[in-house]
Amino acid sequence: MTSPSPAIASRDSRGWGLVVLALIGIVLIPQVAAIAVPVTRSMLLVLPALGALMLAGWVAGGSVVLALAWGIVAALAVAWPPPDGGFEIVERGWAVLVASAFGLTVLLRVRRSARGAFLAPALVAIGGAALVAVALSLLTQGGGEQLSHMLDGEYKDRLVRPIAVWEEYFASTEWTDAAAKSPAMAEFGTDFLAQLRTLPALAIAYARVAPAVLALESLAALALSWAVYHRLSRRPLGDQLGALRDFRFSDHLVWGLAAGLILLVLPGLDVGLLVGANLIVFFGALYALRGFGVLAWFFKPGRAATVLLVLASLLAFPIVVPAVLAAALGLGVGDTWLDWRRRARPSPQSSE
């Protein structure tokens, strides 16, 4: 076996701006929209992964101080505060499982003196962790059914709590007095509550694709831990994260999307329907991100244009976001065969 090379190169010199924004986003988004992601304490996914990378970096010739310090931070993140329910135990178990798989996959690649991109070991780690989790649930009597009930209950609880707050407000003297003076307000309150009370049923449907959403959330957390590691450590474990316009991956992953579509249309297979839906959500998100990379390559949007696009998406969410995602998915899948970015980018003179 090839011995690990000594610490070389330097830290990622691209600064902390985008990384800090990503850290803020990954912390705030689950707090604002708890239904959006399975693990609401997102640093529970980031810190163990960072600790695993620091440990891999030390074994490969990096700093023992960084490995020890971040290992302690990771252990504290997993152990504190103590879990108060079964779902929190599942969250922490998954965080440890995927972080361990990621660190081991990266270390094995480094010890073969191989350098490579982030995505391949991340996908291997998430896939391996998922297989282990499925095996454990199958080996436990009623494990799969218990996990399904736990997910349904967790997602319903996340919606029931805010619904209870709104119900209490609409039952308050302040609201009833205002509604008595305005029939329009009273009708709005009734309709709003009726819509809110339909959400728990939708939450159960959303819980069916929670594994795919968890995999995507884990992938984002691993990417963030990768970026932080290469800004703190002088021992590189692979290539630095590239720009969105350069994002691509093996064309063989299109078979994951194809398998999801096949399972989705096969009749009479409830498990196949569930697995197919999760495959479509996961690989569809990857290909949509690849499509955004194609768009960024062609148009080179500046920061101002990017901010305007995000604001427009937020203001017209029901219309803009589905249309943009559909277009990005089409571009990403088409890039498998057409390879848009190998075509000549039109020059400013030709576009005038």
N, C-alpha and C positions, 0 to 999 in steps of 0.2 A: 504494500500500500504506500502510496506517495505521501511523504510527510508534509504537513502544512507549511506553507511558505511564511516567512516572517512578516511582521506588520509592515505594510508598505503604504505608499501613496499618501493622500491627505483626506480630510473630511470633505463631504459635499459642500462646495463653496457657493451654492446658489441662494443661501440665506434662509431665514426662518419665516418670512412673511406668509407664504402660502401654507406652510406647515401649521403655523399658529392659527390661521383662519380655519384650516381643516380640523384642528383640535377643538376650536370653539364650536364649529358646526356639529361635530360628532357628539359633543356633550349636550348642546342645546336642543338639537332637533328631536331626540327622543323625549326630552322634557316637555317640549311644546306639543308634540304629537306622539303620545305614547303608543298609539295603535300602529304607528308606522313601522316599528321594528320590534323584533322579539325581545332583544336585550336592551332595556332602557338605560342601564348603567354601562354605556359604551366603553368607558375606560377599562372595564372588566375584560374586554377583549384586547384592547391595545397594550396595556401594561404587561400581562403575562407573555404576549408575543414579543414585546421589546426585551423582556428579561431572557426569553429563550434565545433571541438573536445575540444578546450580549454574551450569554454562555457559549453559544456557538463561536462567536468571535474570539473569546478567550481560548477555547480549545484549538482554534485555528491560528493562534499566535497573537491575539489581541490583549487588551488590558484586563487583568484580574480584578482591579479595583472597580471598573465599570461593571463587570460581570457580577461581583458580589453586591454592589450597591443596588443595581437594578433587579437582581434576583430577590433581594429583600423587599423592594418596592412591589414587585409582582406578587410575592407571597402575601404581603399585607393587603393588596388589592383583592386577592381571592378570599382571604380569610376574614376580613373585617369590612363592615360589621357582620356579626354572625347571621346566617340566613334564618329567616323566620317562616319559611314555607318550602314546599316541595319544588316549586318552579324556580326559586332562587338557587336551590341545590343543582338543578339541571343546568341553569345558566353557568354556574361556576364550573361544573364538570365539563361542559362544552368548551369553555374558555381555556381550561387547562389542557384538554385533549387537543384542540386545534393549535394552541401555542406549542405544545410539545412536538406535534407532528411537523409543524413548520420549522422549528429549530433543528430537528433531526434531519429533515429533508435538505435544508440549506447546508448543514454541516457535512453531510455525506457528499454533496456536490463540491464543496470547497476542498474536502480532503482528496478528491480526485483531481484537484488542481483545475477544476472547471469553473469558468466564469459564465454567467448568464443573466437573463432578465429575471425580474421579480415574479412575473405571472405564473410561469411553469411550476416552481416549487409551491407557490401559494395554492394553486388549483389541486396539486397532488396532496398537499396537507389537508385541505378542506374535504376533498374526496375521501382520503383515508380516514379522517376523523368521522365523517358521516358513516362510512362502512362499519367502523368500530361501534358507533352509537347504535346503528341498526342491529348489529349482532348482539349487543348487550340487551337491547329491548326484547329481542326474540328469545334470548336465553332466560330472561326473567319472566316468570309466569304472569301473563296479562300485562306485560310491560308496555307493549305498543298501545293497547287500549287505554291504559292508565295515562300514558303520555298524551294521547289524543284528548282525553277528558280534561287533563290539566291545561292544555293549550286553549281549549274552548273556554274553560272557566277563567283563565287569565285574561284573554282578550275581552270577554264579556265584562269582567270586573273593571277593566280599564275604561270601558264606555259607561258602565253603570254609575260609577262615581261622579263623573261630570254631569250625567243626566240627572242624578239626584240633586246636584247643586242648582241646576236650572229649574227643576220642579219646585224646589224650596223657594227660589226667587219668584217664580210665577204664582206661588201661593201666598206670597208676602202681602201685607197691607198696602205697601207702596205700589206694587204692581196692580193689585185689584182695584185700588182707587183710580189709578191712571186708566186702566182698561174700562172702568165704568163710565168714564167721560169720553172715551173714544172707541166706538165699535170696531174700527179698523185695527187698533192695537189689540183688542181682545181677540179678534180673528187671527191676527198674526201670532199671538201667544199660543192659541190652540193648535194652529197648523205647525208651528215650530216644535212644540212638544210631541205632536203626532209623528213628525219626521224623526225626531231624536229617538223615539221609542222603537223605531224600526232598525236602528243601528246595531243592537246586539245580535240580531239574526245575521246581518251582514258581517259582523265580526267573526261569527263561526265559519262563514264561507271563506273569509280572509285567512283564518287560522289554518285552513287546508293547504295554503301555499306558504305557511310560516317557515318550513324547512328551506325553501328557496330564498326567502327574504333573509333568513338567518345566515345562509351561505354568502349572500351578497354583502350583508353587514359585516361578516367576518372578513371577507375579502378587502373591504374598505379599511377595516381596522388593521389588517396585516400590512396593507400598503402604507398606512400612516406610520406603523411601527418601523417599517423598512426605511422610510424617509428620515425618521428621527434617528434611527441607528446610524445611518451614514452621515449624519451631521454631528454626531457625538464621538464616533469611533474612527480611529485611523486604520482599522483593519477591514477593508471592504469584503463583503460577502457576495458580491455580484454587481451587476450594472446598476447605476443609479436610475431612479424613475425618470422616464422620458416625458416629453410634452404630450398633451392630448392629441395633437395633430399627427404624432408618430405612433399612436396606439394601434397595435395589431396583435394577432395571435395565430396559432396554427390553424390552417383551414380545415383540419380534421375535426375541429370542434363543431362544425356544422352538423355532424352526425348526432350530437347531443340534442340539437334543435329538431332534427328530423325524427329522432326516436321519440321525443316528446309529442310531436304531431301524430305519429303513428299510434302511440298508446292512447292518445286522446280520442281518436276516432274508432278504436276497436270496441265493438259492442260487448256489453255484459261483463266488463272487468272493472270493478270499483277500485281495486288497488292500482290497476293500470291507468285509470283516469286520474287518480291522485298523483302517481309518479309522473305521468305525462304533463300535468299542469305545472308541477314543480320544475320539471326540466325546461319547459317553455319559458317560465318566468325567469329562471336563472340564465339560461343561454340567450334568451331574448334580450335581457338587460346587457349582457356582454356585447352582443351584436349591435344594440342601440348605442352603446358607448363607442364602439368602433365606428359607427356611422357618424357620431359627433366628431370623432377624430378626422374623418374624411371632410366634413364640413369645415372644421378648423383649418385643415390643410389648404382647402380651396380659397376660403374667404379671409383667413388670417385676422379674425376679429380682435380689435384692441380691447383694453380694459373697459373703456367707456361703452363700446358696443356690447360687450358682454354684460355689463351692469344693466343696460337698457333692455337687453333680451330677457334677463332674469326678472326685471320689474314687470315687463309686459306679460311674462308667463304667470306671475303672481296675480296680476290684475285681471287677466282673462284666462284663469286656470282651466275651466271646463272646456274651452275651445282650443287655446294655444297648445297646452301641454300634450294632450292626446295626439294632435296633428303633428307636432314636432317629434314626438316619440315614434310615431308610425313612420314618418319620413326617415328618421335616423336608423330605425330597424331595417327598413328597405335598403338604405345605402350600405349599412353594415353587412347584411347578407349578400348583397350584390357585389361587395368588395371581394368576397371569396373568389369569384370568378373573373370579375372585371378589373380588379386591382386599380381603383381609380387614381391612387396617388403615384402610380408609375406613368400615368399619362402626363403630357406636357401641361403645366399650369399656364393658362392664358396670360399673356403679358398685359400691362396697363395700356400699351399702345394699341393692341389688337382689340381691346374692349371698348375703346373710344369710338 
